Amino acid sequence: LVLILFIDGFGKNLVKYFPNTIKFFGKNNFFNNVWSNSNWTLPSYGNLITGKYVAGHGCFDSETFYNDQSQVKYNTKMNLYESFSKNNFVIGCYSPYLRINPTYESNRGADIFKYCPRESADEIVENIVAQIKFFKETSNMICAHFFDSHGPQKKHIRISEASEFPDRNYDFKINKSEEKSRALSTLDGHDEIKTVSLLKFVDAKLLNLYKYLNSESFKDYTIILLGDHGTRFASQETNKDLLANNMANISFFIKDKRKIFSAKQRNKIIHMVDMFPSLISRYSKKTFEKIKKNLNGKNTIYSNLTREYNLTESIYNNRYDLHIRKKKFQLYTSYELKKGKIVNQISKKFLNNKEST
């Protein structure tokens, strides 16, 4: 079993809201220095399945799904699903997110590719368990995307989702000034109360999956739980940059039947683009050797390879932002784009490791 649990907006600073997950994986399977290579889901998912940075895989245009004249597909010879399919795994992908769909060829290599509109964490868990049970005689590779933190998947908040709200009639009665204040603040970040409650809801529903996985005896397995990017809260006075640490430093857990990770390994820099090459090298070195030259990612999880810096990109509309972090400083640059090419530098700044100029 190779299982990737892709939690939307699950930044490293939010891990405290996942007690069931911490218990299942164990504290010694949490990596501290894992970084998303983008700040929103479509390109970040592309980093995961292609092993390429955003500018390399080329799938970042938010409007292409609606414009038949300008379709953009992931630029890769072989993606994560195809590589495992080549090695006789049954491939499943489950996501409620509109842009993880065949328009972008997100389904290449998948045997079961299910767009799950309005499905919340408990239903995504059902899909995972159902595939494993149905194909119990063979190997399974599953990527499941939990989208709950973006808002209630049913267009209303269920009691279980709202159970962590504070002691007030949060979702029903707020005065006019508070309503106006909340509407303005969400432009700069997510509503913290609602998002935290929904993340706790995800962890509560994952408990059912963890119980099932513990009851099974897999010949071999790798289970990864990670965020696609972080979440910035409107209520917090944090760095508002698109690629600030709270948006790029993601939670990352890994449980592997054949690997015990040392403290040194758990603290080294790992990129989202490293997931694909690391996993395929673990399960098929032959396939890895054939494709590694076409990837930006490295096998940082299962080897002694290290990175000297981390890199996060944002390409949205006519703007390109690039953030490079090293131990003692960070470089943040922004550029104007025209027809996919850089035409002008908008800004450039150096920050220290606390994100001060």
C-alpha positions as CSV (number, residue, x, y, z in Angstrom):
1,L,0.0,0.0,0.0
2,V,1.2,3.5,-1.0
3,L,-1.2,6.0,0.5
4,I,-0.9,9.8,0.2
5,L,-3.3,11.8,2.3
6,F,-3.3,15.4,0.9
7,I,-4.8,17.8,3.4
8,D,-5.7,21.2,2.0
9,G,-4.1,24.1,3.7
10,F,-2.3,22.0,6.4
11,G,0.6,24.2,7.3
12,K,3.2,23.1,9.9
13,N,1.8,25.5,12.4
14,L,-1.6,23.6,12.4
15,V,-0.3,20.2,13.4
16,K,-1.4,20.6,17.0
17,Y,-5.0,20.3,15.8
18,F,-4.4,16.7,14.6
19,P,-4.0,14.6,17.8
20,N,-5.3,11.3,16.2
21,T,-2.8,11.8,13.3
22,I,0.1,12.4,15.7
23,K,-0.9,9.2,17.7
24,F,-1.2,7.1,14.5
25,F,2.1,8.2,12.9
26,G,4.1,8.9,16.1
27,K,6.2,11.9,16.8
28,N,9.3,10.3,15.3
29,N,7.6,10.2,11.9
30,F,6.9,14.0,11.7
31,F,9.4,15.9,9.5
32,N,10.0,19.6,10.4
33,N,11.5,21.1,7.3
34,V,9.1,20.1,4.4
35,W,8.1,22.9,2.0
36,S,5.4,23.3,-0.6
37,N,6.7,24.6,-3.9
38,S,3.5,26.7,-4.5
39,N,0.9,28.5,-2.5
40,W,-2.3,27.1,-4.0
41,T,-3.7,23.7,-4.8
42,L,-3.6,23.3,-8.6
43,P,0.1,23.9,-9.1
44,S,1.0,22.3,-5.7
45,Y,-0.8,19.1,-6.8
46,G,1.2,19.3,-10.0
47,N,4.4,19.5,-8.0
48,L,3.4,16.3,-6.3
49,I,2.4,14.2,-9.3
50,T,5.0,15.5,-11.8
51,G,8.1,16.0,-9.6
52,K,8.6,19.4,-11.3
53,Y,8.5,22.9,-10.1
54,V,5.5,25.1,-11.1
55,A,7.4,26.8,-14.0
56,G,8.4,23.4,-15.2
57,H,5.1,21.5,-15.2
58,G,3.3,24.5,-16.5
59,C,-0.1,23.9,-15.0
60,F,-1.0,27.0,-13.1
61,D,-3.6,29.0,-15.1
62,S,-6.8,29.3,-13.0
63,E,-8.9,30.1,-16.1
64,T,-8.0,27.2,-18.4
65,F,-10.7,24.9,-17.1
66,Y,-13.3,27.3,-18.4
67,N,-11.7,28.2,-21.7
68,D,-11.6,25.5,-24.4
69,Q,-9.3,27.6,-26.5
70,S,-6.5,27.6,-24.0
71,Q,-6.1,24.2,-22.3
72,V,-3.0,23.6,-20.2
73,K,-1.8,20.1,-19.3
74,Y,0.9,19.0,-17.0
75,N,4.2,18.9,-18.8
76,T,5.7,15.6,-17.9
77,K,6.7,12.3,-19.7
78,M,5.6,10.1,-16.8
79,N,3.7,11.2,-13.7
80,L,3.4,9.6,-10.2
81,Y,0.4,7.4,-11.1
82,E,1.9,6.2,-14.4
83,S,5.1,5.1,-12.7
84,F,3.3,3.0,-10.1
85,S,0.8,1.7,-12.7
86,K,3.9,0.5,-14.6
87,N,4.8,-1.5,-11.5
88,N,1.4,-3.2,-11.3
89,F,-0.3,-1.1,-8.7
90,V,-4.0,-0.3,-8.8
91,I,-4.1,3.5,-8.8
92,G,-6.9,5.6,-7.2
93,C,-7.3,9.4,-6.9
94,Y,-10.1,11.0,-5.0
95,S,-10.6,14.8,-4.7
96,P,-13.5,17.2,-4.2
97,Y,-11.4,20.0,-5.8
98,L,-12.7,21.3,-9.1
99,R,-9.3,21.6,-10.8
100,I,-8.0,18.1,-10.1
101,N,-9.7,16.8,-13.2
102,P,-9.1,15.3,-16.7
103,T,-9.0,18.7,-18.3
104,Y,-5.5,19.0,-17.0
105,E,-4.8,15.3,-17.5
106,S,-4.7,14.8,-13.8
107,N,-6.1,11.4,-14.4
108,R,-3.2,10.0,-16.5
109,G,-2.3,6.6,-15.2
110,A,-5.2,6.3,-12.7
111,D,-7.5,3.3,-12.7
112,I,-10.0,5.0,-10.5
113,F,-10.2,8.7,-10.8
114,K,-13.1,10.1,-8.9
115,Y,-14.1,13.8,-8.7
116,C,-15.9,14.0,-5.4
117,P,-17.9,17.2,-5.3
118,R,-19.2,18.1,-1.9
119,E,-17.7,14.9,-0.3
120,S,-16.3,15.6,3.1
121,A,-13.5,13.8,5.0
122,D,-15.7,10.9,6.2
123,E,-16.7,10.1,2.6
124,I,-13.1,10.4,1.3
125,V,-12.1,7.9,3.9
126,E,-14.8,5.5,2.7
127,N,-13.4,5.7,-0.8
128,I,-9.9,4.8,0.4
129,V,-11.1,1.9,2.5
130,A,-13.4,0.6,-0.3
131,Q,-10.5,0.6,-2.9
132,I,-8.2,-1.3,-0.5
133,K,-10.9,-3.9,0.3
134,F,-12.0,-4.3,-3.4
135,F,-8.4,-4.8,-4.6
136,K,-7.1,-6.6,-1.6
137,E,-5.3,-9.2,-3.6
138,T,-3.0,-6.6,-5.4
139,S,-1.0,-3.5,-4.6
140,N,-2.7,-0.2,-4.2
141,M,-1.4,3.4,-4.7
142,I,-3.9,6.0,-3.6
143,C,-3.9,9.8,-3.5
144,A,-6.8,11.2,-1.5
145,H,-7.4,15.0,-1.2
146,F,-9.2,16.4,1.8
147,F,-10.7,19.8,0.9
148,D,-12.8,20.4,4.1
149,S,-10.6,23.3,5.4
150,H,-11.8,25.5,2.5
151,G,-15.3,25.4,3.9
152,P,-18.2,23.1,4.5
153,Q,-18.4,20.6,1.7
154,K,-22.2,20.3,2.1
155,K,-22.8,24.1,1.7
156,H,-23.8,24.1,5.4
157,I,-22.0,23.4,8.6
158,R,-22.8,20.1,10.3
159,I,-22.8,19.8,14.0
160,S,-19.7,17.6,13.9
161,E,-17.9,20.3,11.9
162,A,-18.9,23.1,14.2
163,S,-18.2,21.2,17.5
164,E,-15.0,23.2,18.1
165,F,-16.6,26.6,17.7
166,P,-16.4,28.9,20.8
167,D,-19.4,29.3,23.1
168,R,-21.4,31.7,20.9
169,N,-24.0,31.5,18.2
170,Y,-21.1,31.7,15.7
171,D,-22.7,31.0,12.4
172,F,-26.2,32.4,12.9
173,K,-26.2,35.8,14.5
174,I,-23.5,38.4,14.2
175,N,-24.0,42.1,14.2
176,K,-23.6,44.3,11.2
177,S,-20.2,45.8,12.1
178,E,-18.8,42.3,12.9
179,E,-20.1,41.0,9.5
180,K,-18.5,43.9,7.7
181,S,-15.2,43.4,9.6
182,R,-15.1,39.6,8.8
183,A,-15.9,40.2,5.1
184,L,-12.9,42.6,4.8
185,S,-10.5,40.5,6.9
186,T,-11.0,37.3,4.8
187,L,-9.4,39.1,1.9
188,D,-6.2,38.8,3.8
189,G,-6.6,35.3,5.1
190,H,-9.0,32.6,6.2
191,D,-11.5,32.7,9.1
192,E,-9.5,31.0,11.9
193,I,-12.4,29.7,14.0
194,K,-14.1,28.0,11.1
195,T,-10.9,26.7,9.5
196,V,-9.5,25.2,12.8
197,S,-12.9,23.5,13.5
198,L,-13.0,22.0,10.0
199,L,-9.4,20.8,10.3
200,K,-10.2,19.1,13.7
201,F,-13.2,17.5,11.9
202,V,-10.8,16.0,9.3
203,D,-8.6,14.5,12.0
204,A,-11.6,13.1,13.8
205,K,-12.8,11.3,10.6
206,L,-9.2,10.1,9.8
207,L,-9.4,8.2,13.1
208,N,-11.7,5.7,11.3
209,L,-9.1,5.2,8.6
210,Y,-6.3,4.7,11.1
211,K,-8.3,2.0,12.9
212,Y,-8.8,0.2,9.7
213,L,-5.2,0.4,8.6
214,N,-4.1,-0.9,12.0
215,S,-6.4,-3.8,11.6
216,E,-4.8,-4.9,8.3
217,S,-1.5,-6.7,7.7
218,F,0.1,-5.2,4.6
219,K,3.1,-7.0,3.1
220,D,4.7,-3.5,2.7
221,Y,3.4,0.0,3.0
222,T,4.2,3.7,2.9
223,I,1.6,6.1,4.3
224,I,2.2,9.9,3.9
225,L,0.0,12.7,5.2
226,L,1.0,16.2,4.2
227,G,-0.4,19.7,3.4
228,D,-0.6,21.1,-0.2
229,H,0.3,24.5,1.2
230,G,-0.2,26.4,4.4
231,T,-3.1,28.7,5.6
232,R,-2.9,32.3,6.6
233,F,-5.4,33.5,9.1
234,A,-6.9,37.0,8.9
235,S,-6.9,37.3,12.7
236,Q,-3.2,36.9,13.1
237,E,-0.5,39.6,12.5
238,T,1.7,37.5,10.3
239,N,3.7,38.1,7.2
240,K,1.1,38.8,4.4
241,D,3.5,37.8,1.6
242,L,2.0,35.3,-0.8
243,L,4.9,32.9,-0.1
244,A,5.6,33.6,3.6
245,N,6.7,30.8,5.8
246,N,3.2,30.1,7.1
247,M,2.1,29.5,3.5
248,A,5.0,27.3,2.5
249,N,6.2,25.3,5.5
250,I,3.8,22.3,5.5
251,S,3.0,19.5,7.9
252,F,4.4,16.1,6.8
253,F,4.0,12.7,8.4
254,I,5.3,9.4,7.0
255,K,4.9,5.8,8.2
256,D,7.0,3.2,6.4
257,K,7.1,-0.5,7.2
258,R,10.8,-0.8,6.2
259,K,12.3,2.5,7.3
260,I,13.0,4.2,10.6
261,F,13.9,7.8,10.2
262,S,16.6,9.4,12.2
263,A,16.4,12.9,13.8
264,K,18.8,14.1,11.2
265,Q,16.6,12.9,8.3
266,R,13.5,14.4,9.9
267,N,15.1,17.8,10.0
268,K,16.6,18.1,6.5
269,I,15.0,20.2,3.8
270,I,12.5,18.4,1.6
271,H,10.4,19.8,-1.2
272,M,7.0,18.8,-2.5
273,V,8.6,17.9,-5.8
274,D,10.7,15.3,-3.9
275,M,7.6,13.1,-3.1
276,F,7.4,11.5,-6.5
277,P,11.1,10.5,-7.0
278,S,11.4,9.4,-3.3
279,L,8.4,7.1,-3.5
280,I,9.2,5.5,-6.9
281,S,12.8,5.0,-5.9
282,R,11.5,3.2,-2.8
283,Y,9.3,0.8,-4.8
284,S,11.1,0.6,-8.2
285,K,14.7,1.7,-8.6
286,K,14.6,0.6,-12.2
287,T,11.8,3.0,-13.0
288,F,13.4,5.8,-10.9
289,E,16.7,5.5,-12.9
290,K,14.8,5.9,-16.2
291,I,12.8,9.0,-15.2
292,K,15.0,10.9,-12.7
293,K,16.7,13.1,-15.3
294,N,13.3,14.5,-16.3
295,L,12.4,15.6,-12.7
296,N,13.3,18.6,-10.6
297,G,12.6,16.5,-7.5
298,K,15.2,14.4,-5.7
299,N,15.0,11.3,-3.5
300,T,15.6,13.3,-0.3
301,I,13.3,11.0,1.8
302,Y,15.1,7.7,1.3
303,S,18.6,8.7,0.6
304,N,21.4,10.9,2.1
305,L,20.8,13.6,-0.5
306,T,20.2,17.1,1.0
307,R,19.1,20.5,-0.2
308,E,20.8,23.7,0.6
309,Y,17.7,25.9,0.2
310,N,14.0,25.7,-0.4
311,L,12.1,27.3,-3.3
312,T,8.4,28.3,-3.5
313,E,6.8,29.9,-6.6
314,S,3.4,31.6,-7.2
315,I,2.3,32.1,-10.8
316,Y,-1.2,33.7,-10.9
317,N,-2.7,35.9,-13.6
318,N,0.1,38.3,-14.7
319,R,2.4,38.0,-11.7
320,Y,5.3,35.6,-10.8
321,D,6.6,35.5,-7.2
322,L,9.7,33.5,-6.3
323,H,10.8,32.9,-2.7
324,I,14.2,31.3,-1.9
325,R,15.1,30.4,1.7
326,K,18.5,29.5,3.1
327,K,19.4,29.1,6.8
328,K,20.2,32.8,7.5
329,F,18.3,34.7,4.8
330,Q,15.5,34.7,2.3
331,L,15.2,36.3,-1.1
332,Y,11.7,37.4,-2.2
333,T,11.2,38.7,-5.8
334,S,8.1,39.6,-7.8
335,Y,7.8,40.0,-11.5
336,E,5.2,41.1,-14.0
337,L,4.3,38.5,-16.7
338,K,3.1,39.0,-20.2
339,K,2.2,36.0,-22.3
340,G,4.0,33.8,-19.9
341,K,7.3,35.8,-20.0
342,I,8.9,38.0,-17.4
343,V,8.8,41.6,-18.6
344,N,9.4,43.6,-15.5
345,Q,10.6,43.2,-11.9
346,I,8.1,44.6,-9.4
347,S,10.0,44.2,-6.2
348,K,13.0,42.5,-4.5
349,K,13.8,42.2,-0.9
350,F,16.1,40.3,1.5
351,L,14.7,38.9,4.7
352,N,16.3,37.3,7.7
353,N,15.1,33.9,9.0
354,K,12.4,35.6,11.0
355,E,11.1,37.2,7.9
356,S,12.1,40.8,8.7
357,T,13.7,43.0,6.1
